[in-house]
């Protein structure tokens, strides 16, 4: 199966995951990176005595915000406009892309730079702009690497986590014509040299938004490389694409999130650069090259308002995109982000994508989990991802007003009916246990007969004890 970026789909998770399982280099890169992040996270949160209290406080802020999302996002828009920004409302990805295209064309912008943004990945902004010969240059190192490779991000905060330094070196040799090297400092130096010229020539910069403050109309952007600051200050026009769920009520609420996000995401005590932007600079400052002449904020819905009114699923919108659940998930650690076929991989993607794109576009994703609960344990805002996965599984099987029910195969339906019948009485259960022990001596049965054949293709069935616990408790047989 061709699993190039254009052919990856959320509904093809099983085939894509199977391909990933056969990629030894991918598994090595994933394991190395996620283990490192886990160690750094543990060390970072150990230094915070009130870690659980911070998590609880953040969750309370998010719950209160999502419950009144319409109020806070309107307050944010009003205050942002009073500060000099122009606010645009986009119902979906197509509208958002059209808004950014028009801003670029109205300003005669032809040289665009862009910092890392999951919202723009979600709406496929680069592709839409490329259709107008306006494709921006990615300035985050990881994003620039995958742009050169013609790839898509495989992690929320580390886009190129699936690539080794040898692969990056080979890519730079091929695309940039540099001498062969796999030394990170050398590769970064070449990247810096190329990207600096783009910053100097850019007339429009595009960014995402980590948090929008309703109280002041400010936006906060976090980064570690400094590229965002050049993207948002050097071009004369700055366009920020912000999911409406990124709003928080008060400026003081930033304190708790700035303590949680970097520790959860990268294991840092503090992100290197924290840029708080409020409207446009004064005319004098703009004339002196201290900031953009125009700031445009595109508020993206794209299904978020629908999630906000779903009482069972609305806590999905509490996510602050730290990526901690990906690093802790045994499924993600094994198959990586591209297997999910969507911009949001891992546990958060498994609950978010079916709601944004529709269950018909991502039905396998809620089932792509072991339900071990590691994602819930590490989530800085205490999202109960396993419970949300179970809710989506139920909706996938039973259907909803907008989504058809899943049609089970004959063998699957028959297996569950048999299981239900055997579990209804002690005699039936003992008979089933005896038959299972007998089946252990005939391995070809469960290797060939569906649905056990599919399950057994990648797993080994646990061996049943020769005697049941009940018989053992009664004592040795006479």
One Martini backbone bead per residue (centre of mass of N, CA, C, O) as a GRO file, in nm:
protein
  478
    1UNK     BB    1   0.095   0.036   0.022
    2UNK     BB    2   0.051   0.371  -0.023
    3UNK     BB    3   0.206   0.614   0.227
    4UNK     BB    4   0.182   0.880   0.138
    5UNK     BB    5   0.063   1.175   0.242
    6UNK     BB    6  -0.182   1.178   0.027
    7UNK     BB    7  -0.273   0.863   0.126
    8UNK     BB    8  -0.333   0.930   0.409
    9UNK     BB    9  -0.574   0.781   0.635
   10UNK     BB   10  -0.771   0.728   0.904
   11UNK     BB   11  -0.919   0.468   0.779
   12UNK     BB   12  -0.605   0.338   0.732
   13UNK     BB   13  -0.468   0.253   1.001
   14UNK     BB   14  -0.406  -0.052   0.985
   15UNK     BB   15  -0.216  -0.045   0.738
   16UNK     BB   16  -0.022   0.178   0.846
   17UNK     BB   17   0.061   0.027   1.104
   18UNK     BB   18   0.182  -0.219   0.967
   19UNK     BB   19   0.408  -0.066   0.822
   20UNK     BB   20   0.538   0.055   1.080
   21UNK     BB   21   0.613  -0.222   1.219
   22UNK     BB   22   0.838  -0.269   0.972
   23UNK     BB   23   0.999  -0.010   1.093
   24UNK     BB   24   1.290   0.004   1.261
   25UNK     BB   25   1.378   0.304   1.248
   26UNK     BB   26   1.121   0.426   1.360
   27UNK     BB   27   1.118   0.282   1.636
   28UNK     BB   28   1.387   0.396   1.732
   29UNK     BB   29   1.315   0.699   1.718
   30UNK     BB   30   1.069   0.692   1.904
   31UNK     BB   31   1.191   0.569   2.158
   32UNK     BB   32   1.411   0.777   2.207
   33UNK     BB   33   1.229   1.031   2.228
   34UNK     BB   34   1.010   0.942   2.438
   35UNK     BB   35   1.205   0.872   2.663
   36UNK     BB   36   1.328   1.152   2.695
   37UNK     BB   37   1.066   1.303   2.762
   38UNK     BB   38   0.990   1.137   3.013
   39UNK     BB   39   1.240   1.209   3.181
   40UNK     BB   40   1.208   1.517   3.175
   41UNK     BB   41   0.928   1.532   3.297
   42UNK     BB   42   0.983   1.400   3.568
   43UNK     BB   43   1.196   1.610   3.658
   44UNK     BB   44   1.017   1.870   3.631
   45UNK     BB   45   0.773   1.784   3.826
   46UNK     BB   46   0.944   1.724   4.085
   47UNK     BB   47   0.991   2.052   4.126
   48UNK     BB   48   0.665   2.053   4.180
   49UNK     BB   49   0.468   2.048   4.458
   50UNK     BB   50   0.183   2.161   4.295
   51UNK     BB   51   0.098   1.991   4.045
   52UNK     BB   52  -0.196   1.890   4.099
   53UNK     BB   53  -0.311   2.173   4.151
   54UNK     BB   54  -0.253   2.282   3.868
   55UNK     BB   55  -0.425   2.083   3.712
   56UNK     BB   56  -0.692   2.157   3.848
   57UNK     BB   57  -0.694   2.457   3.776
   58UNK     BB   58  -0.684   2.425   3.468
   59UNK     BB   59  -0.946   2.263   3.442
   60UNK     BB   60  -1.134   2.480   3.558
   61UNK     BB   61  -1.076   2.693   3.345
   62UNK     BB   62  -1.159   2.525   3.097
   63UNK     BB   63  -1.448   2.455   3.179
   64UNK     BB   64  -1.548   2.750   3.204
   65UNK     BB   65  -1.481   2.832   2.911
   66UNK     BB   66  -1.639   2.618   2.745
   67UNK     BB   67  -1.922   2.685   2.873
   68UNK     BB   68  -1.840   3.007   2.759
   69UNK     BB   69  -1.718   3.042   2.466
   70UNK     BB   70  -1.879   3.270   2.329
   71UNK     BB   71  -1.808   3.492   2.531
   72UNK     BB   72  -1.488   3.482   2.526
   73UNK     BB   73  -1.444   3.513   2.215
   74UNK     BB   74  -1.583   3.790   2.195
   75UNK     BB   75  -1.405   3.939   2.397
   76UNK     BB   76  -1.145   3.895   2.249
   77UNK     BB   77  -1.222   4.033   1.982
   78UNK     BB   78  -1.281   4.313   2.094
   79UNK     BB   79  -0.998   4.365   2.227
   80UNK     BB   80  -0.825   4.321   1.974
   81UNK     BB   81  -0.951   4.554   1.808
   82UNK     BB   82  -0.887   4.783   2.013
   83UNK     BB   83  -0.564   4.718   1.966
   84UNK     BB   84  -0.562   4.682   1.619
   85UNK     BB   85  -0.684   4.433   1.528
   86UNK     BB   86  -0.794   4.190   1.290
   87UNK     BB   87  -1.096   4.006   1.286
   88UNK     BB   88  -1.167   3.668   1.192
   89UNK     BB   89  -1.424   3.441   1.076
   90UNK     BB   90  -1.417   3.072   1.074
   91UNK     BB   91  -1.605   2.790   1.016
   92UNK     BB   92  -1.370   2.673   0.832
   93UNK     BB   93  -1.100   2.586   0.648
   94UNK     BB   94  -1.180   2.725   0.384
   95UNK     BB   95  -1.224   3.008   0.503
   96UNK     BB   96  -0.947   3.046   0.627
   97UNK     BB   97  -0.783   3.026   0.365
   98UNK     BB   98  -0.927   3.260   0.217
   99UNK     BB   99  -0.844   3.482   0.413
  100UNK     BB  100  -0.536   3.456   0.379
  101UNK     BB  101  -0.529   3.498   0.076
  102UNK     BB  102  -0.651   3.785   0.078
  103UNK     BB  103  -0.443   3.925   0.251
  104UNK     BB  104  -0.206   3.873   0.062
  105UNK     BB  105  -0.328   4.004  -0.198
  106UNK     BB  106  -0.398   4.290  -0.079
  107UNK     BB  107  -0.067   4.320  -0.004
  108UNK     BB  108   0.124   4.186  -0.219
  109UNK     BB  109   0.214   3.909  -0.120
  110UNK     BB  110   0.505   3.672  -0.196
  111UNK     BB  111   0.662   3.646   0.091
  112UNK     BB  112   0.639   3.368   0.305
  113UNK     BB  113   0.615   3.300   0.654
  114UNK     BB  114   0.621   3.017   0.898
  115UNK     BB  115   0.510   2.891   1.183
  116UNK     BB  116   0.423   2.678   1.404
  117UNK     BB  117   0.096   2.506   1.326
  118UNK     BB  118  -0.181   2.307   1.378
  119UNK     BB  119  -0.415   2.467   1.252
  120UNK     BB  120  -0.284   2.487   0.964
  121UNK     BB  121  -0.267   2.183   0.925
  122UNK     BB  122  -0.569   2.118   0.952
  123UNK     BB  123  -0.639   2.319   0.684
  124UNK     BB  124  -0.417   2.318   0.466
  125UNK     BB  125  -0.270   2.597   0.398
  126UNK     BB  126  -0.026   2.546   0.215
  127UNK     BB  127  -0.186   2.425  -0.020
  128UNK     BB  128  -0.372   2.667  -0.072
  129UNK     BB  129  -0.140   2.872  -0.129
  130UNK     BB  130   0.001   2.714  -0.361
  131UNK     BB  131  -0.240   2.757  -0.565
  132UNK     BB  132  -0.135   3.084  -0.548
  133UNK     BB  133   0.174   3.107  -0.520
  134UNK     BB  134   0.201   3.117  -0.159
  135UNK     BB  135   0.398   2.939  -0.029
  136UNK     BB  136   0.533   2.894   0.265
  137UNK     BB  137   0.800   2.912   0.486
  138UNK     BB  138   0.927   2.716   0.709
  139UNK     BB  139   1.090   2.793   1.040
  140UNK     BB  140   1.075   2.546   1.174
  141UNK     BB  141   1.286   2.296   1.171
  142UNK     BB  142   1.093   2.054   1.159
  143UNK     BB  143   0.902   2.174   0.942
  144UNK     BB  144   1.121   2.219   0.726
  145UNK     BB  145   1.203   1.928   0.691
  146UNK     BB  146   0.918   1.819   0.600
  147UNK     BB  147   0.894   2.011   0.362
  148UNK     BB  148   1.137   1.902   0.206
  149UNK     BB  149   1.010   1.596   0.219
  150UNK     BB  150   0.691   1.602   0.180
  151UNK     BB  151   0.562   1.605   0.459
  152UNK     BB  152   0.418   1.534   0.775
  153UNK     BB  153   0.342   1.551   1.080
  154UNK     BB  154   0.414   1.317   1.377
  155UNK     BB  155   0.387   1.562   1.584
  156UNK     BB  156   0.294   1.826   1.775
  157UNK     BB  157   0.609   1.926   1.874
  158UNK     BB  158   0.767   1.695   1.680
  159UNK     BB  159   0.753   1.664   1.351
  160UNK     BB  160   1.051   1.488   1.316
  161UNK     BB  161   1.056   1.224   1.507
  162UNK     BB  162   1.083   0.996   1.265
  163UNK     BB  163   1.374   1.112   1.230
  164UNK     BB  164   1.692   1.084   1.171
  165UNK     BB  165   1.999   1.231   1.134
  166UNK     BB  166   2.067   1.074   0.878
  167UNK     BB  167   1.811   1.152   0.719
  168UNK     BB  168   1.856   1.456   0.734
  169UNK     BB  169   2.129   1.460   0.593
  170UNK     BB  170   2.028   1.339   0.324
  171UNK     BB  171   1.823   1.563   0.266
  172UNK     BB  172   2.027   1.802   0.253
  173UNK     BB  173   2.191   1.694   0.023
  174UNK     BB  174   1.953   1.683  -0.182
  175UNK     BB  175   1.819   1.987  -0.133
  176UNK     BB  176   2.102   2.173  -0.063
  177UNK     BB  177   2.399   2.062  -0.137
  178UNK     BB  178   2.556   1.946   0.090
  179UNK     BB  179   2.770   1.806   0.270
  180UNK     BB  180   2.807   1.530   0.426
  181UNK     BB  181   2.594   1.493   0.727
  182UNK     BB  182   2.504   1.419   1.102
  183UNK     BB  183   2.549   1.690   1.239
  184UNK     BB  184   2.351   1.898   1.414
  185UNK     BB  185   2.514   2.166   1.399
  186UNK     BB  186   2.557   2.167   1.095
  187UNK     BB  187   2.261   2.150   1.008
  188UNK     BB  188   2.165   2.407   1.159
  189UNK     BB  189   2.348   2.607   1.013
  190UNK     BB  190   2.223   2.567   0.734
  191UNK     BB  191   1.937   2.643   0.811
  192UNK     BB  192   1.992   2.928   0.915
  193UNK     BB  193   2.105   3.043   0.652
  194UNK     BB  194   1.847   3.002   0.479
  195UNK     BB  195   1.624   3.139   0.668
  196UNK     BB  196   1.728   3.431   0.695
  197UNK     BB  197   1.652   3.524   0.405
  198UNK     BB  198   1.347   3.491   0.439
  199UNK     BB  199   1.304   3.697   0.663
  200UNK     BB  200   1.420   3.948   0.506
  201UNK     BB  201   1.191   3.912   0.257
  202UNK     BB  202   0.937   3.917   0.408
  203UNK     BB  203   0.570   4.030   0.396
  204UNK     BB  204   0.452   3.761   0.548
  205UNK     BB  205   0.323   3.628   0.857
  206UNK     BB  206   0.267   3.302   1.009
  207UNK     BB  207   0.067   3.186   1.287
  208UNK     BB  208  -0.009   3.076   1.583
  209UNK     BB  209  -0.185   2.981   1.900
  210UNK     BB  210  -0.184   2.910   2.237
  211UNK     BB  211  -0.309   3.187   2.359
  212UNK     BB  212  -0.613   3.369   2.439
  213UNK     BB  213  -0.696   3.682   2.589
  214UNK     BB  214  -0.993   3.817   2.673
  215UNK     BB  215  -0.919   4.069   2.856
  216UNK     BB  216  -0.692   4.190   2.614
  217UNK     BB  217  -0.639   4.046   2.322
  218UNK     BB  218  -0.415   3.850   2.355
  219UNK     BB  219  -0.125   3.668   2.238
  220UNK     BB  220   0.034   3.346   2.276
  221UNK     BB  221   0.376   3.237   2.199
  222UNK     BB  222   0.558   2.937   2.181
  223UNK     BB  223   0.924   2.875   2.197
  224UNK     BB  224   1.286   2.770   2.104
  225UNK     BB  225   1.414   2.945   1.833
  226UNK     BB  226   1.293   3.250   1.735
  227UNK     BB  227   1.112   3.240   1.470
  228UNK     BB  228   0.849   3.374   1.560
  229UNK     BB  229   0.953   3.664   1.609
  230UNK     BB  230   1.026   3.703   1.307
  231UNK     BB  231   0.744   3.638   1.188
  232UNK     BB  232   0.585   3.873   1.375
  233UNK     BB  233   0.795   4.140   1.304
  234UNK     BB  234   0.926   4.170   1.013
  235UNK     BB  235   0.680   4.172   0.876
  236UNK     BB  236   0.405   4.383   0.789
  237UNK     BB  237   0.240   4.106   0.818
  238UNK     BB  238   0.019   3.943   1.057
  239UNK     BB  239  -0.095   3.597   1.084
  240UNK     BB  240  -0.333   3.446   1.310
  241UNK     BB  241  -0.418   3.112   1.390
  242UNK     BB  242  -0.719   3.039   1.592
  243UNK     BB  243  -0.856   2.843   1.800
  244UNK     BB  244  -1.132   2.896   2.001
  245UNK     BB  245  -1.017   2.709   2.248
  246UNK     BB  246  -0.757   2.908   2.324
  247UNK     BB  247  -0.914   3.053   2.522
  248UNK     BB  248  -0.884   3.278   2.803
  249UNK     BB  249  -0.993   3.494   3.037
  250UNK     BB  250  -0.713   3.566   3.193
  251UNK     BB  251  -0.397   3.673   3.241
  252UNK     BB  252  -0.342   3.505   3.510
  253UNK     BB  253  -0.389   3.217   3.373
  254UNK     BB  254  -0.105   3.180   3.246
  255UNK     BB  255   0.060   3.077   3.483
  256UNK     BB  256  -0.038   2.781   3.488
  257UNK     BB  257   0.026   2.707   3.184
  258UNK     BB  258   0.337   2.786   3.197
  259UNK     BB  259   0.392   2.539   3.399
  260UNK     BB  260   0.270   2.293   3.229
  261UNK     BB  261   0.349   2.275   2.926
  262UNK     BB  262   0.665   2.242   2.916
  263UNK     BB  263   0.681   1.998   3.110
  264UNK     BB  264   0.493   1.810   2.939
  265UNK     BB  265   0.629   1.834   2.654
  266UNK     BB  266   0.978   1.881   2.712
  267UNK     BB  267   1.085   1.923   3.019
  268UNK     BB  268   1.058   2.218   3.081
  269UNK     BB  269   1.038   2.494   3.286
  270UNK     BB  270   1.083   2.684   3.025
  271UNK     BB  271   1.027   2.849   2.763
  272UNK     BB  272   1.237   3.034   2.582
  273UNK     BB  273   0.988   3.169   2.424
  274UNK     BB  274   0.756   3.450   2.510
  275UNK     BB  275   0.491   3.580   2.318
  276UNK     BB  276   0.318   3.889   2.368
  277UNK     BB  277   0.040   4.000   2.172
  278UNK     BB  278  -0.105   4.341   2.117
  279UNK     BB  279  -0.172   4.412   1.846
  280UNK     BB  280  -0.036   4.702   1.742
  281UNK     BB  281   0.189   4.913   1.694
  282UNK     BB  282   0.292   5.196   1.667
  283UNK     BB  283   0.362   5.400   1.414
  284UNK     BB  284   0.654   5.457   1.499
  285UNK     BB  285   0.745   5.165   1.537
  286UNK     BB  286   0.680   5.069   1.249
  287UNK     BB  287   0.873   5.271   1.109
  288UNK     BB  288   1.121   5.131   1.281
  289UNK     BB  289   1.075   4.810   1.270
  290UNK     BB  290   0.906   4.688   1.548
  291UNK     BB  291   0.656   4.601   1.359
  292UNK     BB  292   0.363   4.545   1.239
  293UNK     BB  293   0.105   4.704   1.061
  294UNK     BB  294  -0.045   4.420   1.065
  295UNK     BB  295  -0.312   4.236   1.246
  296UNK     BB  296  -0.433   3.903   1.205
  297UNK     BB  297  -0.721   3.718   1.331
  298UNK     BB  298  -0.807   3.375   1.297
  299UNK     BB  299  -1.110   3.229   1.382
  300UNK     BB  300  -1.144   2.883   1.446
  301UNK     BB  301  -1.369   2.628   1.424
  302UNK     BB  302  -1.415   2.343   1.274
  303UNK     BB  303  -1.621   2.199   1.514
  304UNK     BB  304  -1.594   2.320   1.808
  305UNK     BB  305  -1.887   2.411   1.880
  306UNK     BB  306  -1.998   2.123   1.875
  307UNK     BB  307  -1.828   2.018   2.114
  308UNK     BB  308  -1.916   2.232   2.334
  309UNK     BB  309  -2.231   2.103   2.336
  310UNK     BB  310  -2.098   1.831   2.429
  311UNK     BB  311  -2.103   1.701   2.737
  312UNK     BB  312  -1.921   1.437   2.691
  313UNK     BB  313  -1.683   1.593   2.486
  314UNK     BB  314  -1.582   1.888   2.573
  315UNK     BB  315  -1.300   1.820   2.713
  316UNK     BB  316  -1.130   1.817   2.455
  317UNK     BB  317  -1.090   2.146   2.459
  318UNK     BB  318  -0.861   2.145   2.692
  319UNK     BB  319  -0.640   2.119   2.511
  320UNK     BB  320  -0.272   2.233   2.484
  321UNK     BB  321  -0.065   2.085   2.297
  322UNK     BB  322   0.188   1.905   2.437
  323UNK     BB  323   0.216   1.570   2.377
  324UNK     BB  324   0.217   1.370   2.626
  325UNK     BB  325   0.027   1.139   2.526
  326UNK     BB  326   0.216   1.039   2.304
  327UNK     BB  327   0.469   0.966   2.480
  328UNK     BB  328   0.286   0.747   2.660
  329UNK     BB  329   0.190   0.585   2.417
  330UNK     BB  330   0.216   0.261   2.296
  331UNK     BB  331   0.109   0.308   2.013
  332UNK     BB  332   0.273   0.552   1.922
  333UNK     BB  333   0.557   0.428   1.991
  334UNK     BB  334   0.517   0.206   1.752
  335UNK     BB  335   0.380   0.383   1.485
  336UNK     BB  336   0.322   0.668   1.500
  337UNK     BB  337   0.169   0.940   1.336
  338UNK     BB  338   0.113   0.847   1.031
  339UNK     BB  339  -0.087   0.611   1.092
  340UNK     BB  340  -0.339   0.809   1.151
  341UNK     BB  341  -0.390   1.015   0.903
  342UNK     BB  342  -0.338   1.282   1.083
  343UNK     BB  343  -0.255   1.576   1.246
  344UNK     BB  344  -0.380   1.419   1.504
  345UNK     BB  345  -0.226   1.215   1.704
  346UNK     BB  346  -0.293   0.987   1.910
  347UNK     BB  347  -0.508   1.022   2.166
  348UNK     BB  348  -0.612   1.306   2.085
  349UNK     BB  349  -0.671   1.224   1.788
  350UNK     BB  350  -0.878   0.990   1.858
  351UNK     BB  351  -1.092   1.222   1.964
  352UNK     BB  352  -1.076   1.471   1.763
  353UNK     BB  353  -1.107   1.380   1.465
  354UNK     BB  354  -1.399   1.252   1.472
  355UNK     BB  355  -1.523   1.540   1.545
  356UNK     BB  356  -1.415   1.717   1.308
  357UNK     BB  357  -1.453   1.502   1.052
  358UNK     BB  358  -1.588   1.248   1.138
  359UNK     BB  359  -1.647   0.917   1.176
  360UNK     BB  360  -1.629   0.836   0.868
  361UNK     BB  361  -1.309   0.939   0.864
  362UNK     BB  362  -1.229   0.794   1.184
  363UNK     BB  363  -1.321   0.507   1.305
  364UNK     BB  364  -1.046   0.360   1.410
  365UNK     BB  365  -0.922   0.553   1.634
  366UNK     BB  366  -1.077   0.475   1.905
  367UNK     BB  367  -0.933   0.172   1.871
  368UNK     BB  368  -0.626   0.300   1.901
  369UNK     BB  369  -0.621   0.143   2.201
  370UNK     BB  370  -0.547   0.007   2.533
  371UNK     BB  371  -0.659   0.163   2.789
  372UNK     BB  372  -0.425   0.225   3.015
  373UNK     BB  373  -0.410   0.557   3.104
  374UNK     BB  374  -0.149   0.728   3.044
  375UNK     BB  375  -0.276   0.985   2.923
  376UNK     BB  376  -0.427   1.077   3.181
  377UNK     BB  377  -0.179   1.094   3.374
  378UNK     BB  378  -0.020   1.328   3.186
  379UNK     BB  379  -0.236   1.527   3.170
  380UNK     BB  380  -0.243   1.865   3.261
  381UNK     BB  381  -0.590   1.875   3.230
  382UNK     BB  382  -0.738   1.599   3.289
  383UNK     BB  383  -0.811   1.421   3.053
  384UNK     BB  384  -1.048   1.156   2.986
  385UNK     BB  385  -0.964   0.968   2.736
  386UNK     BB  386  -1.074   0.678   2.779
  387UNK     BB  387  -1.375   0.765   2.806
  388UNK     BB  388  -1.392   0.899   2.524
  389UNK     BB  389  -1.325   0.647   2.364
  390UNK     BB  390  -1.570   0.482   2.457
  391UNK     BB  391  -1.785   0.673   2.349
  392UNK     BB  392  -1.692   0.656   2.049
  393UNK     BB  393  -1.725   0.353   2.020
  394UNK     BB  394  -2.027   0.349   2.067
  395UNK     BB  395  -2.098   0.539   1.831
  396UNK     BB  396  -1.973   0.363   1.609
  397UNK     BB  397  -2.156   0.110   1.659
  398UNK     BB  398  -2.454   0.255   1.701
  399UNK     BB  399  -2.466   0.536   1.628
  400UNK     BB  400  -2.613   0.835   1.496
  401UNK     BB  401  -2.780   1.093   1.355
  402UNK     BB  402  -2.505   1.126   1.149
  403UNK     BB  403  -2.418   0.818   1.199
  404UNK     BB  404  -2.362   0.512   1.118
  405UNK     BB  405  -2.357   0.203   1.195
  406UNK     BB  406  -2.176  -0.071   1.263
  407UNK     BB  407  -2.107  -0.355   1.074
  408UNK     BB  408  -2.100  -0.666   1.163
  409UNK     BB  409  -1.977  -0.954   1.148
  410UNK     BB  410  -2.073  -1.270   1.175
  411UNK     BB  411  -1.842  -1.371   1.363
  412UNK     BB  412  -1.858  -1.144   1.571
  413UNK     BB  413  -2.151  -1.177   1.655
  414UNK     BB  414  -2.129  -1.474   1.737
  415UNK     BB  415  -1.911  -1.445   1.954
  416UNK     BB  416  -2.071  -1.254   2.147
  417UNK     BB  417  -2.310  -1.443   2.192
  418UNK     BB  418  -2.152  -1.674   2.315
  419UNK     BB  419  -2.026  -1.519   2.547
  420UNK     BB  420  -2.293  -1.430   2.678
  421UNK     BB  421  -2.402  -1.717   2.734
  422UNK     BB  422  -2.158  -1.828   2.908
  423UNK     BB  423  -2.183  -1.581   3.135
  424UNK     BB  424  -2.484  -1.669   3.273
  425UNK     BB  425  -2.332  -1.926   3.412
  426UNK     BB  426  -2.144  -2.156   3.581
  427UNK     BB  427  -2.173  -2.400   3.389
  428UNK     BB  428  -2.107  -2.252   3.129
  429UNK     BB  429  -1.829  -2.148   3.217
  430UNK     BB  430  -1.700  -2.426   3.267
  431UNK     BB  431  -1.738  -2.526   2.980
  432UNK     BB  432  -1.576  -2.302   2.838
  433UNK     BB  433  -1.309  -2.361   2.984
  434UNK     BB  434  -1.278  -2.649   2.881
  435UNK     BB  435  -1.276  -2.572   2.577
  436UNK     BB  436  -1.028  -2.385   2.594
  437UNK     BB  437  -0.828  -2.603   2.681
  438UNK     BB  438  -0.871  -2.774   2.431
  439UNK     BB  439  -0.787  -2.549   2.222
  440UNK     BB  440  -0.482  -2.536   2.303
  441UNK     BB  441  -0.425  -2.817   2.143
  442UNK     BB  442  -0.550  -2.633   1.880
  443UNK     BB  443  -0.402  -2.376   1.724
  444UNK     BB  444  -0.538  -2.364   1.437
  445UNK     BB  445  -0.812  -2.259   1.516
  446UNK     BB  446  -0.724  -1.960   1.626
  447UNK     BB  447  -0.555  -1.898   1.350
  448UNK     BB  448  -0.813  -1.938   1.130
  449UNK     BB  449  -1.056  -1.838   1.295
  450UNK     BB  450  -1.286  -1.612   1.298
  451UNK     BB  451  -1.157  -1.339   1.478
  452UNK     BB  452  -0.889  -1.473   1.597
  453UNK     BB  453  -0.693  -1.453   1.361
  454UNK     BB  454  -0.639  -1.146   1.375
  455UNK     BB  455  -0.543  -1.134   1.669
  456UNK     BB  456  -0.312  -1.367   1.635
  457UNK     BB  457  -0.117  -1.230   1.421
  458UNK     BB  458   0.016  -1.034   1.684
  459UNK     BB  459  -0.048  -1.260   1.905
  460UNK     BB  460  -0.053  -1.427   2.224
  461UNK     BB  461  -0.208  -1.652   2.394
  462UNK     BB  462  -0.292  -1.719   2.692
  463UNK     BB  463  -0.247  -1.956   2.932
  464UNK     BB  464  -0.419  -2.189   3.079
  465UNK     BB  465  -0.480  -2.346   3.343
  466UNK     BB  466  -0.522  -2.675   3.416
  467UNK     BB  467  -0.660  -2.551   3.672
  468UNK     BB  468  -0.888  -2.412   3.837
  469UNK     BB  469  -0.944  -2.224   4.109
  470UNK     BB  470  -1.177  -2.390   4.228
  471UNK     BB  471  -1.028  -2.667   4.221
  472UNK     BB  472  -0.783  -2.579   4.384
  473UNK     BB  473  -0.940  -2.496   4.643
  474UNK     BB  474  -1.054  -2.786   4.700
  475UNK     BB  475  -0.820  -2.953   4.593
  476UNK     BB  476  -0.708  -3.241   4.526
  477UNK     BB  477  -0.765  -3.482   4.323
  478UNK     BB  478  -0.902  -3.831   4.341
   0.00000   0.00000   0.00000
